[in-house]
Amino acid sequence: MQLPTETLEILYTTMRRIRAFEQRTSELFNDGVIKGTAHSYMGEEAIASAVCANLRDEDFIASYHRGHGHCIAKGAKVDRMMAELMGRDTGYCRGLGGSMHIADMELNILGANGIVGAGMPLATGAALAIQLRGEDQVAVTFFGDGANNQGVFHESMNLAAVWKLPLIFICENNQYALSTSYRATTAVPQVAMRGAAYGIPSVTIDGNDVAEVYLVVQEAVERARAGEGPTLIEAMTYRWGQHSMRANLRDPRPKKEFDEWKERDPIARMEDMLIADKVMTKKRIIEIGNNVDSELKTAVEFGINSPEPTVQTMEGAVYTPHTQHEEPGTDGVTRELHYTEALNEALHQEMARDDRVILMGEDIGETGGIFQVSKGLFESFGENRVRDTPISEATFVGCGVGAAVSGMRPIVEIQIFDFVALTMDMLVNQAAKFRYMLGGGPDVPLVVRGPQGGGIRLAAQHSQSLEAWFTHIPGLVVIAPSTPYDAKGLLTAAIRDNNPVIFLEQKLLYLGQPAPVPEAPYAIPIGKADVKRAGSDVTVVATSAMVPRALGAAQQLESEGVSVEVVDPRTLKPLDEDTILGSVRKTNRLLVVHEACRKGGFGAEVAAVVMEKAFDYLDAPIIRLGAPDVPMPYNDELERYVIPSQDRIVEELRELLK
């Protein structure tokens, strides 16, 4: 077998441990002890065992649905794994992740993943973090044959090749997705052929031959550690069960094909070779099997006897507590900056303060981005920390998530925020849920920022205000500053925060007037609203670019004897309910105004909070002012009609005060 005896015994023991774990898992699922679903790795044990035998503890792996084998091979404890599958508090994810999300960050296991192909961008981010730190770790991403048709497969390979990242792509080609043969869905005969398009060394191997897998992966790991970039390895194999234990579908695989692959059982093949080559005796093989069985028996007992997680555990796993900051205010400040200049200064100061802060996005390098927010950063911090990306939003956002959980503090710029629609899996299913699915342990210090909204005639696909999407997602922080002062202080706070932050910059604010901004670094508390103008007759809660228009309306009505209080939430999630409720209890009337469409908009949340908690203080119905239920038009007169104006705010306030 060309491998040392010690290595062979480790490989064989790992394979037996994986097989026993999967057999016991299946039994427990059928008995109703393990609920939900699980995806068995039985039949594919040689791949995970051989790959992870080439890795160190500090190397990273990212997995997919079928992650039990990868975790075990990387060194995870089967008792904590079994407890997790049973939904117990002693599990790796405290019962919040389950089979499809099992992980252990102490072993740099980024987790199994319920989204096809999603582990690839995360592993790309881990590989980027390794490269930035100048270390010789590697990252491995496992994925099934079905994922090779996902866009993130191609985008991740391209990004890894362009940046020459220490990343190894392992395609476990078990030849079927849920029920469809890969030959019916993949345009090339072998997945490995696709690596050539990205200049990546690629090979197809026998995934049931543990020695072949070990030796091929060994070479790929050596290349990665030496800084020679990624490798794609397609390991042909066959799963013994259906896609999942809960599939309840007719198995479409031909019996003859199934039987032929079972005869190529990787464990049986290895046993025959070990005995034939006199590497191991039958007695030792039996001894290893008995040890594994005993280990699994203890693991099952541990899981069954473990407590279930509490509601408090669940609720505490969503967010890392925000750091408390003291904001300086602008009293005595005479220096003025435009909105974009304030953002730029925050980026410069935070990148100088913390070398873990990096910036990624399209055209942000020497050009400074189309709105010049990143101007001068490339010259100050270099191409490693200010990275122009390919036009592949899903993957470079996912790369940001992976880099964040691997020790960096990435800022990802979305060139036009409408393009965030291309990144929703990475934001909603990965960034927002990573800490939670792993039991509340890891931080995800990621900022995703960019220009949203209309006002500059970019029409329907470049002018949307999408904040309501993100305020609906547990795990995300959503910030929308309206002034240069707030822009600098809140971006600084976002970069320092340990949660994923959606940072929204309304385009109209880029065109606004300069205003006082302190020169020294400062951070504004996340979740703290600001009363931009005090008043006694009516409250206006305005967001982002609507704040200056609300202030203009308040000044206009002052001449009519009307006192308008303008409250800017600044942070949309978490929302400072106390400041809003205190204002409404004082004025007894409320107008909520935002640029986004009124229907389903953020204003509905504010209105609901006030109705539930301050209804008795209202002297009139709450009014919401937003865009009509149409996409943004190109015509300039229609665009001005769609976006709430100062005059419209005045009209609504007059109506509210009748």
N, C-alpha and C positions, 0 to 999 in steps of 0.2 A: 504493500500500500504506500510505500515511500514516506511514511510518516513515523515519528517516534512513538514507541509503545505508550508512553504517558499521554501523548496527544490523542491517540486512538482510544484509550480508555475514557478520557474526558468526553470525547465525541459520542462514544457509545452510551455512556451513562446519561448524558444530556438527552439523547434521543429517547432512551427508555423513560426518563422522567417526563418528557413531553407527552409520550404515548400514554403513559399511565394517567397523567393529569387529564388528558382529553377523554379517555375511557371513563374515568370516574365522573367527569363533568357531564358526560352524556347520560350516565345512570342517574345522577342527581337531578338533571333536567327532567327526565322522564318521571322521576318520583315527585316532582314539584318543589324540590328544595331550592334549586336554581330556577329563577323565573325570568320572564322577558325573552331573551334569546342568547345564543352563543354561537360562535363560528369555529368549528373544529379544525385543528391543524393536522389531524391524523392523516398519515400518508406522506406528509411533506417535511418530516422531522429533520431530515439530513441538511436542509438548507439553513434553517436558523442555527442549528448546532454548529455547522461548519463556519458560517459567516461570523457568528459571535465569538467563536474560539480564536479568531484572528484579531479581536478587538480588546482594548484595554477598558478598565472601568470608566475612564474619563471620556471615552469616545461616545458619540451620540448615535442613537437609532430612532427612527420614526416608523411606525407600523401602520396597519390598516385593520379591517374588520377581524382578520384571522390572526390576532396578536398574541395569543397565549404562548405559542412556541417561541416567539421572539423575546418576550419578557423572561421566560424561564432560561433561555439560552444566554441572555445577557446577565443573569445572576439573580433575578427576582426570587423571593421566597414563596414557595408554593402555598404556605399556610395563609399569608396575607392575600395572595391571589385568590385562593378559594373563598376567603372571607369576603372579598370584593364581589365575586360572582354571586354570593349569597346576599349581597346588599348590606353587609355588616360594617359597623363603625371601625373595626380593626383592619378593614381592607385597605389596599393601597390608596384608594380614592374616597375612603370613609363611607362607602356605599352609595356615592353620588354619581359614579362613572359607569361601573359595571363592566361587563365583558368587552364591549366595543371601545371603551375609553381607558382601559387599564394602563397604568403608567407608574414610573418611579423616577422622579427627577434626581434623586440621590445617585442613581445609576445612569443618569443622563438618558433615560428612556422617555422620549417625548410623547409616548402614548400610542395606543391603538386609536383608530379613528373611524367613525361611522360614515364619513363622507369619502366616496371613491376618489382616490388620487390626492387627497388633501395633505397627506404626510409629506409629499414631495416639496412643496414650497416651505414647509416648516423646517425640514432637514436642510434645505438650501440656506435658510436663515442661520441655522446652527453652524453650517460650514462657513458662512460668511463671518460669523462671530469668531470662529477659530482662526480664520485668516487674518482678521483685523488685530487679534491679540498676538499674532506671530507664533502660535503654538503648533505642535505637530499632531494634534488630534485629527480624527476623521469623523465624518458623519455618514451613516448608511440609511437609505430609505427603502423599505420593503413595500411592494405593491403587487396587486394581482394583474393578470393579463387584461382584464376589463379596463383598467386605468390607463392603458397605453393609448386609448382613444380620447382621453380627457385633454383639454387644452393645457392644464397645468403640467401634464407630463412633458409636453413639448416646450412649454415656456420655461420650466425648471431646468430641463437639459440645456436649453439655449443659454439661460442665465449662468448656470454652473460652468458651461464651456467658455462663455465670454469672460467671466471673472476668474476662471481657472481654480474653481473651488475644490477643496478636499472632500468630495462627495461621491459615494458609490450607489448607483441605482441597481437594486436587486428586483427583477421581475420574477415573481413566483408564478410561472405560467402553468396553472393547473387545468388550462384548456377550456374552462367554462366559466362564464359569469354566473348569474343566478341559475339560468337554465340554457343559455345560448352559447354555442361553441365560438371560440375566438376566431376560428377560420371563417365564420359567417359574418364577422363584424370588423375584421382587421384586413386592410388592403395588402399587407405584405405577408409572406409565408411565416416569417419569424419576427418577433418584436425587436430583437437585437439589431435587425437591419436598419431600424430607424435612427440608431445612434450615429450612423455615418453622416447623416444630414447636418449634424452639429459638430462634426470632427471629434467625436468621442470614441475611444476604443470600445468595441462592443463584441460580445461573444455569446453564443448559445451553448449551454452545457447540460449534462445529465444531472438534474436536480435530485435524483434518488441515489447518486453515487457520492457519498459523503467525502471521500478523498478528493475526487475531482473538484467538488465545490470548494473544499478547503484550499486547495492549491491555487485555483483561479482567483479566489477572493484574496488570498495572501498577496498575490502579485498586484492586484488592484489597490489594496491597502498600502503597500509599499510605494506605489506611484503617488497616491494621494498624500502620504506623509512627506514625500519628497517635493511636494509642490507642483506635481505634473498634471493635476487636474482630475476630472471625474472619469468614471468608467461605468458602462452599462453592461450588466450581466443578466442574461435570461436563463433561468433555471427551469428546465422542463420537468414537470412533476404531475401529480394527480391526487386530488383530495378524495378521501374514502367516503365521506358523508356528502349530503347535499350542501348547498350554499350556507344554510344555517340550520340549526336544530328546530327552527320554527317554520321552515319553508312550506311544509304541507303541500308540496307540489309533486307531481309525477316526475321521477328522475328520468331525464331524457337521454341519459348516456347509454350507449349500446352495451349489453351485457358482456359481449366478447371483449370489447375495449376495456371495460371495467375489470374483468377477470385478468386480462393480460397485465394491467398495471398493478393489480394487487399481488401478482406473482413477482413484481419488481419491488416489493416492500423494502424500503431502505434499511430497516432494522434487520430483517431476516438476511438480506444480502450482506450486511456488515458482519453479522454473526458467522455466516459461512466463511467469509474471508478471514476473520480473526482466528477461527479454529483451523482452517486450512493452512494458514501461514504460521500457526502455533504462537500467535501473539497472546491469546487468551484461552484458558481452559473452559470447558462446559461448566465446571464447578464455579469458576469466577463469574461467568455469565449469570448463573442462577443466583449467586450471592448478590450481584448488582440488582437483579430484578427484585429480590426479597427486600433489599434496603430501600429501593424506590417505593415498593408497595407499603412498607411500614411508614415511610415519610408521608405518603399520600393519606394513609389512615389517620395519622396525627393531624394533618392539615384539615381534613374534613371535620374532625372533632373540634378543632380550633374554630373553624368557621361556624359550625352549628352552635357552639357555646358562646359565641361573641355577641355583644349587644348590638342593637340596631341604632342607626344615627338618629339624633333628635331634630326637631324643627329648628332649634337654635343652631345646631351644626349646619343645617342646610342654609339658613338665612345668613350665617356668618361667613359662608364660603364664597359669596358672590363678589364682594369688593374687598380690596385692601384698604384699611382706613386712610383717609386723606391726611397729608401733612398740614399742620396748622401754620398759617403765615400771618404776619402783621403787614398790612398794606400801608404805604407811606402817604398816599394822597398827593395832591398837587399844590397844596398851599405853599406859596413862595417860589414855585417853579416857573421860571420865565422861558426856558428852552422849549421849543415846539417841534414836534415831528408829525409827519403824515402817518396815516395808518400803516402803510407798507413799510415805512422807515422804522416804525416802532416794532413791528414783527421782525424785521431784519436785525434790529439791535438785540432783541431777545435771543434770536438764534445765535448771533455772534457771541454773546456773553455766556450762554449756556454751553456752547461747544468749547469755549475757552476754559470754562470752569470744570467740565467733566469730559474726559476723553472717551467715555463710553457713548457719548451722544454722536449719532451719525445722521446724515440726511440722504434720502434716496428719492428719486423721482425722474420724470421725463424732462430733459432740457433744463436742468437746474444748475449745471456745472458752470462753465465759463460764461454762458449767456445770462445766468442769474434767474432764469425762469421767465415766462411770458409776462408776468406782472412784477418782476424784479424783486420779489420778496427774498430770494436767496442771493442777491447781488453781493459779490465780494467774498462769499464763503469759500468758494473753490480756491481762490487765491490765498486765503488765510489758513485753510485746513487741509487742502490737498485732495487728490482724487480718491484716496481711500475712504475718507470720511464724508465726502460730498460726491455722491455717485449718480451719474446719469444711467438710467435704466433703459432696457428695451421697452417698447410699447406693449406691456404685458401686465396690466394693473393687478389682476388676480394674483399673479405669482410674486410681484415685488411687494405687495401688501403682505402676502403670506410669508415671504422672506423676512419682512419686518417683524411679524409675529414670532417666527422661529428665532430670529436674532435677539428679540426681547427676552424670551424665556431662557435664552442661553447666555445672558449676562450683559447684553448691550442695551442702549436706550435709543432706539431708532425713531426718527421723525420721517414719515412718508408723506410726500406731497402728491396729491391728486391734481393734475394739471388744470382740469375743469371738473368741478365736483360731481357733475352728472355722471362722470365715468365711474363713480363709486359703485354704480349698479353692477359693474363687472367684478366687483370685489366682495360681494355680499356674503359668500360662503366664508371667506377668510375673516371677515369682520364679525359676522353674526354667529357662525358655527365654530370658529376657532378662537379669535381674540377674546370675544365676549364670554365664552364658556370655558376657556382653558383652565383658569384658576378653579372654577366651580367643579368641573368634571374631575379634577385631580384632588378634590377634597378640601379646597381652600388653601392649598400650600403655596404654589408658585405665584410670583408676580408677573404681570405682563405690562412693563413700562413702555408703551407704544403710543405715539401721537400720529394720527392721520389727519392731515390738514389740507386746506385748499379753498379756492374761490367758488362760492355758490351764489345762486340767485341771478336776477336779470338786471336790466337797466342800461345795457350797452349793446343792444341789438344783436345778440347771438342766437336768438330764436329758441325753438322748443327743446332741443337736445343739449343746449349749453347754458340754460338759464333757470334751472329748477331749484327750489328751496326744499330740501329733503330732510330737515331736522326731525320731523315727526317719525320717520322710519326708525331712527336710532334711539330716540327717547323711549321707544316701545321695547327695547332690548335690554334685559337685565345683564349687567356686567360691563356695559359701556358708560362712559362719562361723556356728556355732550356740552360743549362750550361755544358760545356765540357772542363775542365781545363787540361793542358798538363804538368805542372810542379808541384813539391811539393809546391812551393811558391804560385802559383795560386790555387792549390787545397785547401790549408788552407784558403786563403783569400776569395775565391769564395764560399766555403761551409759556412763560417761565414756569408757572405752577403746573401746567400740563406736562411739560418735559420732566419735571421733578417727581410727578405723581407715579405711583406704581400700578395704576390701572390703565387699560386702553382708553384713550381719549379721542373723540371725534371733535376736531377743532374747526369751526365754520367761520369763514371770512366772506362776508357779503360783498360782492363786487362794487356796489354803489359806494361802500365805505372806502374803497381804494381811491375814489375820486373826491373824497371829502377834504375839508380844511384841516390844516395842522392844528395841534392842540398841545398843551403842556404835558411833558413826559419826563419824569426824573431820569437822570443819566445813570445812576448806580443801579445795579441789578435789584429787582424786587419781584415778589410773587404775591398775587392776590388770592385770598382763600377760595378754594373751589366750593361751590354751593352757597355763596353769599351774594344776594342781590344788592343792587345799589339804587337808592332813591335819587334819581337825577335832578328832580325838581320837587320841592315840597308844595303841597296844596291841601285844600280842605273840602272842595265841592265834588270832585270826581277823581277816580283813579284811572290812569291809563297804564296797563302793563304792555310794554312794547319790546320787541326783540330786534337785535341786530340793526339793520339799516333803517328800521322803522323808528328807532329811538330818536335820532335827530329830527325826523318829521313830527313825531309826537311833541318834542320840545318846542318846535316851531308853532305847532297848533296851540300849545299851552300859552305861549307868549302872545299869540294873536288874540286868544280869548280873554287874556288878562285885561285888555283894554275894554272888554265888555263886562268886567267885574266878576269873571268866572275864575276860580282858583283850581288849577289842574295839578294833580300830583302824578309824576311820571316815574314808574318803577321799571328798571331794567333788570331782568333776572340774571343776566350775564352767563350763568350756568343753567342750562335747561334740565340737566340731569347730573347730580341731584338738584332738585328745585328748592329754593328758599321759600317755603310756604309761609313761614312766620312773617316775613317782611310784607308779602303780598296781602296776607290776611289782616295784618295790622293796619295797612293802608286802607283797605276796604272797610274795616270797622270804623275808621275815622271819617271817610268820605261818603260811604253808603251807596256808592255807585261804581260800576266797573266797565271799562272798555278794554278789550284785548285786541291788539293789532299785530299782525305779522305779514310778511311778504308772501308766504306760501299760500296755497289754496285753502280757503276757509274750511271746506269739508274735510273732516278727518285731520285737521291741522292741530298744531301744538296748543292753540288757543282753547280748544275743547277741553284739554287737560286742566288748564288754569281755571276755566269756568267751572269744571266739575269739582275741583278742590274748594273753590269759594262757595259753591252751592252746598257742599257737604259740611263745611266747617264754619261758614259765616252767613248762612241763609237769613237768619233773623236780623242781620244788620243791613240787608239790602232794601233800598227804597225804590228800586226799579230793576227790571230784568237786565241781566248781563248781555252786553252786545259784543259780538265777535266781528272784527273787520279783517278780511284777508282777500286774496285774489279770487276771482270767480273760478268756477270749476272748468277751466280750459288750460291747455298747455300755453306756454309763453309764445306770443305772436312775434313775427319779424318786424312788421310795420311799426314805425316809431310811435305814432299816435295811439295805436292799439296797445303797445307795450306800456305806455304811460297810463292808459286806462286800467290795465290789469293790475299794476303794482299800486297799492294804496298810497295816496298822495296826502300832503298836509291838508289840502282842502277837504278831502274825504274824511279825514280824522276830525276836522272841525265840524263838518256836517253831522257825523255820528255823535259827537259830544253834545252838540246842540239838541239833537233828538233825545239823547239820554237824559238831559237836564230838564226837559219839558215837564 
